[in-house]
Amino acid sequence: MGYIVTKKGPDGNTRYQVRFKDEHGNWRSKSAGRYKRDAEKLLRRCEDEVIRGTFGHDDITFAEFSQRWLDEVASVKVKPSTLSRYTSDVRVHLIPCFGSMKVKKIAPEAIQAFIKDMLDSGRKPRTAINAVKTLGQIMKTAVSWGYITSNPVGRVERPRVNEKEMDFLSAGEVKRLLAASPTEHRALFATACLSGLREGELFGLKWSDVDPEQRVIFVRRTYHPSYGFTEPKTERGKRAVQLSPELANILESHRKVCYYHEADDLVFPNIDGKPTDYHNIVNRVFHRVLDEAGLKRIRFHDLRHSYAALMISLGCNLKWLQRQMGHASLSTTMDTYGHILPEVGGSIGGRLDALIFDEKVSILPVSGFQNVPYM
């Protein structure tokens, strides 16, 4: 139960102050001014806020709340690599702009101005979008915790991003890449090109995840040089990837000669049988192999895109490809690879007729429809 304290101000006039315990049981004080009725109202309001768990919400700054969010929410919810990106967004982009602002005062107009300032300073649209996404996650928690009533990020126009068209290798180029690959790395490059696994999934792969008889790889973990082994980001990332017969044979041959360490059981270890730093593989081996094969410089990740492009060229079912790639949804697969799908519109009408009509149907000229009324 709180109480009211009466004090004499420097001018000799009476001043009122309220004392009460916060949600942690600590005594707090607030000045109430010259009138007792104002002190009584203030005390009731503060005690009510403590009961509802909203005390202090009016005063918390974005800098304070974002740090709480990183410590109490993000750190237990996301992978270490994602937490590192969130922390960077908060420290580099968000704190300099919103740090001293009260959380409840952050309006869509301020966020829109933040985006414009980022773009005007030369930041890429994707960088601004990622920072705003992080801000949106923070403000979503602020809504859940009762600091604000709605998320202002949802009412902001985000910049348009002109997506860079992905690079991928053709079937002939994949052959040249594998032909130029050193023996000790051929299985790695073949698996990257013919399974669609991500870098972290490749270097986190263990022999216990490989079933050569069923020709399946079970993706159960990912590896990052800075964060070690972690689970895939989403449940869709945990998947069974079907292998071609030749890739299964390549892996079986690789098993006999790789630097095996029983405790680690890694498929693609370094010379000590320990996890490989794929940045070293890219810098020391991959780029050199591309040069020797006479191929353009692409990212190692583009071997994953090459696999998807090859499967699309073979006419594979897109739902099956989604599962192979570990995409969270079919829309992700379509958004990523829709632009390389074969154009079928020109022949689809004839194929529809073939399904329905026994005989060939003559096509009425377009001009014949000009005077036909709608029914």
N, C-alpha and C positions, 0 to 999 in steps of 0.2 A: 504494500500500500504506500503510495507516495504522500508527500506533504508539501506545504507552502512555507517558504522562508521569507521573512520581512527584513529588509536591510535599508540603511540610510545611504543615499547617494552623496557624492561630493558637494552637491548643492543643498544638502540637508533634507531633501524630499525623500519620501518613502519609496522604495523599490521592492518589487516582488520577484521571487525566484521559485521555481518548482524543482522538487527532488523526487526521483522515482528510480526503480530498478529496470534495466533493460532485459532483453530476452536471455542474456547470459548471467543475470543476477548481479550485474555491476550497477552501482549507483551512478545516475546521470543527472546533470543540472541544466536548466534552461531559464534564461531571463524572460520575465513576463511583463515587464513594464511597470507603470505607476498605479494600475488599478487591480484590486483584488479579484474582481469579476473576470478580468482577462486571465489572471493566474489560474483561477478555478477551471476555466474553459481549456486552457493549455494543458493543465494536469490531466484532465479527463481525456483529451485527445491523445496525449503521449501514452497514457496507460492503455487506451484502446488500441493504439498502434502496436504496442508491445504484445498484447493479447492476440491480435490478428497476424503478428509476425511481419508487420510492414514498417516498424520503427526504423528510422534512419534512411528510408528509401528516398526521401526528398533530397538528402544531402550527398549521397554517394556519387562520386565522379566516375567517368568512364574508365580512367586509369585504374581506379580501385576495383571497379566491378570486373573489368576485363582480366585483371590478374586473378581474381577469385574464380572466374570462369575457366581460365587456363589450369589453375591448381585443382579445382574441385570437380570440374565437368570434363573438359577435354582430356585431361591426363588419364582419366579412368575409362574414357569412351573410345578413343581413337588410337591408331598405331603410332609408335614413336616418330616415324617419318612424317606423319600427318600433323602430329603435335608440334614438331619442329617448324613446319610450314605455318601453322596457326600462330606460333610464337613470333615468327619473323614478321608476319603480316601485322600483328598487334604492335610490335616494337618499332618497325620501320615505317609503316604507313598510317596506322590508326591512332596511336598515341599522340604523334605530333599534331594531328588535326583535332581529335576529340578528347584528348587526355584530361583537360581541365574542365570540360563541360559536365554538367549534371546529366546522368543517364536519361532522366525524364525530359530533358530539354533537347535531345538529339532528334531533330525533325527531318522529314524527307528533303526539305530544301537544303539543309546543311549537308546531307549525304550527296545530293546532286551536285552541289558546289565542290565537294571533295573529289568526285569523279572528274569533273571538268579540270580542276587544278592538277590532278594526276596526269591527265592527257596533255594539258598545256605544258607541263614540265618535261614532256618527252616519254612518259611511261607508256608501255604498250597497253592496248585495250584489255588484253587477257590479264595483265597484272592488276589493273584496276578492278576487273570483274572478280578475280580471286580475293582481293582485299575486301570487297563488298560482301562476298559470300561469307567470309569469316565474320565480318561485322553482323551479318544476318543471323549467324549461329549464336553470337553473343547476345544479341537483342532478343532472340527467341527464348533464351534462358531467362532474360530479364522479365519477359512476359510471364513465364511459368512461375517465377518467384514473386510476382506481384509488384515489381518495381515500376512497370509500365503496363498499359492496358492493351496496346497493339504494337506490332513490329513495324517500325517506319521503313525498313529496308524493302518491304513488300510493295511500297508505293513509289519506288524509284525506277527511272528508266536507265537501263544499263547500256553501255556502248556496244555497237555492232562490231563483231570480230570477223575479219576476212580470213577464213581458215586457210592455212597453207596446205596445198594439196600434198598428200602423203607420197613418199617414195616407196617403191616396191620393185622387186626383181621379177622378171619373166621366168618362165620355165627354163629357157635356154641360159639365162644369166645365173640361175640357181645351179645348173650343171657346171658352169664355168667356175663359180665360187667354190663348190665342193671339190672340183678337180684341182684347184690351186691351194686347197687347205692342207696344212701340215697334218701328218697322220695323227698326232696326239690331240688335235683340235677338230678333226673332221666330224666326229660323232656329235660334238657340241653344236657346230654350225648346221649339221644335218637336222638335228633335233629342233633347233630354232626355226629352220625353214619349213620343216615338215610336220610340226605339231602346233605351232602358234603360241607356245609358252612364252611368258614374259621373262625378262632377264632374271629377276629375283626368284621366279619359280624354277628356272633352269638350274641356278646355282644352289637352290635349296633342295633339289631333288635327291632322294636317297634310293638305293637299290631296292629297299623294301617297298617302295612306291611303284616299282616297275613289274608288270606281269607279262613276260615275253610270250607265254602260251596264249593268253587272251588278247595280246597286243594292245595293252592298256597302260597308261600312266595315270596314277592317282595323285592329283595336286593337293597336298595337305599343308604346305608351308611355303614361305618365301624367305629369301635371304637378302640382307642389305649389309654392306661392309661396316656401316656406322651403327646399326641397330641390331645386328645378328639375326637370328631366326624368329619369325613371327608367323601367325596364321594369316591366310589371305584376308584382304580387307572386307570382303563380303562372303556370304554363304555360297553365292554363285561361283566365287573364286575357287571353292573346294569342289573339285569335279574329276570325272574320269575322262581322259582324253584318249581317243582311239588313234592307234598308230597304223601306218602302212606296213605291209609285210617287210619291205626292204629296210625301213627305219628300225623295225624290231630286230632284224638281223644285224644292222650296224651297231645297235646298242649291245647286243649279245657279244659281238666281237670286241667292242670297247671294254666290256666288263673284264675280259681276260687280261687286258694290258694297262688298265687305268691304275693310278696311284691309290690303291685301296687302303683305307684305314678302318678297321672293324668298328671302332667306337663311333666314328662319324658316319660311315656307310654311304658316303657321298658319291654320286654318279660322275660329277665333274669337279673333282677336288684339285688343289694345287699339288706341287711335287711332294709336299709333306702329308698329303692326304687330308688336308684341312680345307675349309671353305675358300673359294677363289674370289679375289676382288675383280669383279667383271670390268671395272674401269681400266685395270691393267691389261686385261685380255683385249679390250677394244683398242687401246692405244698401242699396244705392242704387237698384236697379231692381226686383228680384224681389218684394220685399215691397210695393212701391208698386203693381206690376201686380196682385198678389193683391187689394189693397184696392180698386183701381179696377174689378176684375172682380166685386167683391162676394164674394170667396172667403175661406175661413178661412186663417189664417196656418199654413203648413206649411213644412217644411224643403225646400231645393232638392233634397236627396237623395230626398225623397218623390216627385219626378217619376219617378225610376227605379222606385219601387214602383207608381206609377200605370200605367206601361207594363206591368209584370208583371200587374197586376190586369186591365187591358184585354185582354191576350192570353189570360188564363185565362177571362175572360168569353166569349171567342170560341171556347173549347174547344180551344186549341192543345195540341199534344203537349208534355208536361212535359220530356221529354228535349231536345227542340228549345229550349224556353224556358231550360233549364239552360245550353245552349251560348250562347244569345243574351246571357244575363246574366253569363256568365263565372264561374259557380259551380264550385267545385272538385269537387263531387259532386252527384248528384241528391238525396241526403238533405239537402243544404244548401237546395236549392230547396224541398223539401217542408217542412223545418223553418221556412222563412221565410214561405212562402205557403200552406201546407197548410190553414190555418184559413179561407181565402177560397175554397177549391175548392168547387164546387157539390155539394150533397148529393144523391147518386144512389141511396142504399140503398133507398129506397122503391120504385123502379121496376126495379131491377136483376134481380129474380127474373122478372118478366114478360118482360124483354128476353132473358133466358137461355132461357126456354121458346120464344120466337119463333125462336131460333137452332136449336133441336133438333127441335121438334115441328111437324108440318105443320098440325095442327088445334089449335084452342083447347083448353087443358086446364082442366078444372074444378078449383077449389081446395077441398080437404078442410078443413072447419072444424077449428080447433085442438083442440076438444074430442074430435074423432074419434080423436086420437092418445093419449088418456089411458090406454087399456087395451091399447095395442099393445106387445107385449114387444120388447126389443132383439134383433136377430138376430145 
